[in-house]
């Protein structure tokens, strides 16, 4: 159960409604419950949306790898809202359903290649331990340049923070939202 209200555009002060309008313009959809919750602090909502948009649209990291990392974060943190939304996004981006069904067994599943395992291992270690092993980081160095490593690091860090908004605030899936 949500512990903070899900605000609507009309709940925002007149001078903050542009944040909502910009979201709709960029994403082509109404804000979800995560955004409607963060809207309780509109000064933070603007930066939250800008950062999320940049992580999604402004990076060079392969979007499939990004989604596998974010699903790893969502699974390990128990953030169902994050997990379901990124499950569906991963499917839209071409991640195979068979892979999604094997997320918990990524290390041993034949559904994942070495590169995908390296990214998911990083996400798992950073989420569960914060510190990652040298071997895990070296595997990223063999796969990605410094820019893409930093983009992965930021995605995993920010979506760990997002999970720590979702779970304590009890953010629920929107009506009708489910894994496809």
N, C-alpha and C positions, 0 to 999 in steps of 0.2 A: 504494500500500500504506500502510495506517495506521501512523503512527509512534508513536502512543500507544494504549494499550488502550481498547476500548469497554467501559466499565464497566456492570454491571447493578445493579439495586437492592440485591442481596445483597452487592455489593462495597463499598457505602457503609457508613460507620459507622452504628450503630443510630440515633444522634441526627441523622443527615443524611438518613435515608430518607424523611422527610416531604417533602423537596424533590421526590423522585421521585413520591410519592403525590399531591402537589398538582398536579404536571404532568399526570398521568393524569386527575385530576379536572377540571382546566380544559380540557385539549385533547381529552379523550376517546380518547386513544391513548397507546401507550408512547413514551417518548422515542426520538428518532432518533439516528443516529450522531454528529451534531454535539453533541447534549446529553450523550451517553454519553462523548464525548471530554472535554468541558468538566468532566464529573463527576470527572475526575482532580484537580480543585481544587474541592471541593464548596462552599466559601465563595463562589467566583465563579459556580458554576452557579446558585445561588439568584438572584443579581442578574441574571445573563444571561437566565434564564427569565422573571423579572418584567419586564425591559425588553422582551424579545421579545413577551410577551403584551400589554403596554401599546401597543407600536407596532402590533400587529395588531388589537387589540380596543378600545383606548381613545382612538383619534384620530378626528378629523372628516374627514380627508383621504379622498377617494373611493378605495375599495379597488382599483378597476381602475387608477387612476392610480398608486397605490402599487406595485402589482405590475408595471406597465410600467417604473417606475423601478428596481425591484429586479432585474428581468430584465436591464435595461441594465447594472447593476452586475455581475451574475453573468456575463454574456456578455463584458464587457470585462476582467474579472479572471481569466477562465478557471476560475471556481469551478463546476465541473460539478454538484456536489452542490446548491449554492444554485440554480443555473439550473434543474435538473430539478424540484426541489421547488416552485419558484415558477412554473414553466411550468404545472404541474398545478393549483396554487392559482389562477392567473390564469384558466384554463379554467373552474374551478368558480365563479369570480366573474363570469363573463360576457365575458371578453376573448375575442375571436374567434380561432379557429385561424389564419385568414388573416393576422391581425395578428402572431401569434406567429411565423409563418413569414417575416415581413418585418422582424423586429426590427433586423437589421443595416442595413436600408435605410430606417429610419424617417423620415429627413429628406425623402426623395423619394417614398416609397410613398404611394399614394392610400388605403391602408388606415387611415392615421392622420389624425386631425383636428389642428387648430392647437393645441388644449389638450394633447393627448397628446404632440405633438412638443415643446412647451415643457417638459413634465415630463421627457421622455426626454433632451432636449438638456441640461437641468440635470444629470441623473444622469450623462450621458456626460462632460460637462466636469468635474464634481466628481470623478469617478472617474479620468479620464485626466490632468487637469491640476491638480486640487485647486481652483485658482482658477477662478471662472466669470466670463464676460464680463458687463459691465453690461447689455448687450442681453438676455442670457439671463435675468438676474435680473429685469429690467423686465417681460419676458414673464410671469414667474411672478406679479409684482405685479398684472398685469392679470387674471390668472386666479384667484388665491387671496388670501384675507385673510392677515394676519400669522401667525395661529395655524397655518393649514394650510401656509404656507410653512415655518414652523419644523418642523412634523411631517414634511414632505418632506425637509428638510435633515437631520433626525435619522435618518429611515429610510435615506437614502442613505449617511450617515456610518456608521451602525451596521452596515449590511450590507456596506460596504467593509471594516469591521473583521472581520466574520464571514468574508468571503472570505479574509482574511489569517489566519484560524484554519484554515479548510478546506484551502487549498492547501498551506501549509507542513507541516501535520500529516497530509496525505495522506488526509483523510477521504473514505471511499468511500460510494457509494449503498448503501442497505440492500438485501438480497437481494430481487429482484422489483421494485425501484423503477425506473421508467423514465418517459419522457415519454409522456403519454397522447395 
